[in-house]
Amino acid sequence: MNILEFDPLRRIRQNHALEHATIHLLTRSDPSRHFVGRSTPRGFYIYGAVDTQTVADAVSEALARLRAGESELAVHPRCGTGIATTGILAGLAAFATLGLRRKRTLSDLPAVITATTLAALVAQPLGLAVQERFTTDANVENVRIARVERLESGRLVAHRIILEWD
């Protein structure tokens, strides 16, 4: 069995896909608005000042559109997967550039900057591919929305989306 199909992992990947699709829909009318999402084993959170009905409508539409085959909504350019991919590749590039030499000087800096910049450029499309293949699953046929809850703490507004599976 493919480890990505292990039920708890598959559910988190589905939640992650629905989280991304929801954020795409929330930002379509105003791309300057930014939301943060976080997937959990039972659903996901959306952080950002928006009313609950708007979130509920976006989640419902996102689920319908993923079910209709719009799998591109499952991948988001500002996902943490892309940030992690960039950090890993840039760190490896710096390490490879410096090697195991004990003495490093300022003259190493241009090579390190070049290597890490190239790594960051490669990481952008790679991060999207990693999302598509490993960290999201756009097949959400068995997913149902149980409820959408508004959470507030001072000025912080979040919504918890609880999902269920057939």
SVG drawing of the C-alpha trace seen along z (x, -y; Angstrom):
<svg xmlns="http://www.w3.org/2000/svg" viewBox="-23 -44 63 46">
<polyline fill="none" stroke="black" stroke-width="0.4" points="0.0,0.0 1.2,-3.5 1.9,-5.4 0.1,-8.4 -3.1,-6.4 -2.9,-5.4 -6.3,-6.8 -5.0,-9.4 -2.5,-10.8 -5.0,-10.8 -7.5,-12.7 -4.9,-15.4 -4.0,-15.6 -7.7,-16.1 -8.1,-18.7 -5.0,-20.5 -6.4,-20.5 -9.8,-21.8 -8.0,-24.5 -6.1,-25.7 -9.2,-25.7 -11.1,-27.7 -8.3,-30.3 -8.2,-30.6 -11.9,-31.4 -11.7,-33.8 -9.1,-35.8 -10.5,-35.8 -12.5,-39.0 -9.6,-40.8 -6.2,-39.2 -4.5,-41.7 -6.3,-39.9 -4.2,-37.3 -5.3,-34.3 -3.4,-31.7 -4.6,-28.1 -3.6,-25.1 -4.8,-21.6 -5.5,-19.2 -6.6,-15.5 -10.3,-16.7 -10.4,-19.6 -8.6,-22.9 -8.4,-26.5 -8.6,-29.7 -7.1,-32.7 -8.2,-36.2 -10.9,-38.7 -13.9,-37.5 -17.5,-36.8 -18.5,-33.2 -21.0,-32.9 -18.4,-34.0 -16.1,-31.2 -18.9,-28.6 -19.9,-29.6 -16.2,-29.4 -15.7,-26.0 -18.9,-24.6 -18.0,-26.0 -14.4,-24.7 -15.6,-21.2 -18.0,-21.3 -15.3,-22.5 -12.7,-20.0 -15.3,-17.3 -16.0,-18.7 -12.4,-18.1 -10.8,-21.5 -7.8,-19.9 -5.6,-23.0 -7.4,-24.6 -5.7,-22.2 -2.3,-23.8 -1.5,-27.2 1.6,-29.3 2.0,-30.6 1.7,-27.2 4.2,-26.3 5.2,-23.3 6.8,-25.8 8.5,-27.7 9.9,-24.5 11.1,-23.3 12.9,-26.6 14.5,-26.5 15.7,-22.9 17.1,-23.5 18.7,-26.8 20.3,-25.3 21.6,-22.3 23.0,-24.7 24.8,-26.7 26.2,-23.6 27.3,-22.2 28.9,-25.4 30.9,-25.7 31.7,-22.1 33.6,-20.7 36.3,-23.3 36.9,-24.6 38.0,-28.1 35.4,-30.3 36.0,-33.8 33.9,-36.7 35.1,-35.7 32.8,-32.6 29.8,-34.9 29.1,-35.4 29.2,-31.7 26.8,-31.0 24.4,-33.8 24.4,-32.5 23.8,-28.9 21.0,-29.7 19.4,-32.1 19.4,-29.3 18.0,-26.9 15.2,-29.3 14.3,-29.6 14.2,-25.8 12.2,-25.5 9.2,-27.5 8.0,-25.0 9.3,-22.1 7.3,-23.2 4.1,-23.3 4.9,-19.8 5.5,-18.5 2.1,-19.9 0.3,-18.3 2.0,-14.9 2.5,-14.6 0.9,-17.1 -2.6,-17.5 -5.2,-15.1 -7.8,-16.8 -10.0,-13.6 -12.5,-14.7 -15.5,-12.6 -15.9,-11.1 -15.5,-14.4 -18.5,-16.2 -18.5,-19.6 -19.8,-19.0 -19.6,-22.6 -17.8,-26.0 -17.1,-27.7 -15.9,-31.2 -13.1,-31.7 -12.0,-35.0 -9.3,-36.1 -8.8,-39.8 -8.3,-41.0 -7.4,-37.5 -10.3,-35.9 -10.1,-32.3 -12.6,-29.8 -12.4,-26.1 -13.8,-23.9 -14.7,-20.4 -15.0,-17.7 -16.4,-14.2 -15.7,-11.2 -18.0,-8.6"/>
</svg>
